[in-house]
Amino acid sequence: MRLLTELRYSQSLMYPNVSLINKFKNNLVVFERDLNNPLNEGFIIYWEIIESNKQLIFKKRLTRIKAHNKLIKLQEEGWTKANEIDQVA
């Protein structure tokens, strides 16, 4: 039952567009929408932060449902949003 609820819920959502950083502040994960298909697909990009520089670890294409599942898992592991700045239009 929970799986069906999650599937219905995730089908109404867009691909996440958020950056998360781990509690040690040495890894960054960026969820980025695909410009050609922003509702259904995008990329997850892992960066390693060494001093003040970022180094790409890998970039992978994910569907919307897998991205939301990964986002939930990372938040449960203690990752927090990076650059939580409220922008006003």
C-alpha positions as CSV (number, residue, x, y, z in Angstrom):
1,M,0.0,0.0,0.0
2,R,2.8,2.4,0.9
3,L,4.5,1.8,-2.5
4,L,1.3,2.6,-4.4
5,T,0.9,5.8,-2.4
6,E,4.5,6.8,-3.1
7,L,4.1,6.1,-6.8
8,R,1.0,8.2,-7.0
9,Y,2.7,11.0,-5.0
10,S,5.9,10.9,-7.1
11,Q,4.0,11.0,-10.4
12,S,2.6,14.4,-9.5
13,L,6.0,15.9,-8.7
14,M,8.5,17.4,-11.0
15,Y,12.2,16.4,-11.0
16,P,13.9,17.8,-7.9
17,N,16.1,20.9,-8.4
18,V,18.1,21.0,-5.2
19,S,21.7,20.8,-3.8
20,L,22.5,18.8,-0.7
21,I,25.7,18.8,1.4
22,N,26.8,16.1,3.9
23,K,27.4,16.8,7.6
24,F,31.1,16.8,7.1
25,K,30.8,19.5,4.4
26,N,33.1,17.6,2.1
27,N,30.6,16.2,-0.5
28,L,27.9,17.9,-2.5
29,V,25.1,16.3,-4.4
30,V,23.2,18.3,-7.1
31,F,19.9,17.3,-8.6
32,E,19.6,19.1,-11.9
33,R,16.7,18.9,-14.4
34,D,17.3,17.9,-18.0
35,L,16.5,20.9,-20.1
36,N,15.0,18.7,-22.8
37,N,12.7,16.8,-20.5
38,P,12.5,18.7,-17.2
39,L,9.4,17.0,-15.8
40,N,10.6,13.4,-16.0
41,E,14.4,13.2,-16.2
42,G,17.5,14.9,-14.9
43,F,20.9,14.3,-13.5
44,I,22.4,13.6,-10.1
45,I,25.9,15.1,-9.8
46,Y,28.3,14.2,-7.0
47,W,31.1,16.6,-6.1
48,E,33.9,16.3,-3.6
49,I,35.0,19.5,-1.9
50,I,38.7,19.8,-1.3
51,E,39.6,22.9,0.6
52,S,37.7,25.6,-1.4
53,N,37.7,23.7,-4.8
54,K,35.0,21.2,-6.1
55,Q,36.0,18.1,-8.0
56,L,33.5,16.1,-10.0
57,I,33.1,12.5,-8.9
58,F,30.4,11.5,-11.3
59,K,27.2,12.5,-13.1
60,K,24.3,10.1,-13.8
61,R,20.9,10.4,-15.5
62,L,18.0,9.5,-13.3
63,T,14.2,9.3,-13.7
64,R,12.0,11.5,-11.6
65,I,10.9,8.6,-9.3
66,K,14.4,7.4,-8.7
67,A,15.6,10.9,-8.0
68,H,12.9,11.5,-5.4
69,N,13.8,8.2,-3.7
70,K,17.5,9.1,-3.7
71,L,16.6,12.6,-2.3
72,I,14.6,11.1,0.5
73,K,17.4,8.6,1.3
74,L,20.0,11.3,1.4
75,Q,17.9,13.5,3.7
76,E,17.3,10.5,6.1
77,E,21.1,10.0,6.2
78,G,21.5,13.6,7.4
79,W,22.3,15.5,4.2
80,T,21.0,19.1,4.3
81,K,20.1,21.6,1.6
82,A,23.0,23.8,0.5
83,N,22.4,27.5,-0.2
84,E,19.0,27.7,1.5
85,I,18.4,31.3,0.3
86,D,14.9,32.3,-0.2
87,Q,14.7,34.2,-3.5
88,V,12.0,36.8,-4.0
89,A,10.8,37.5,-7.5
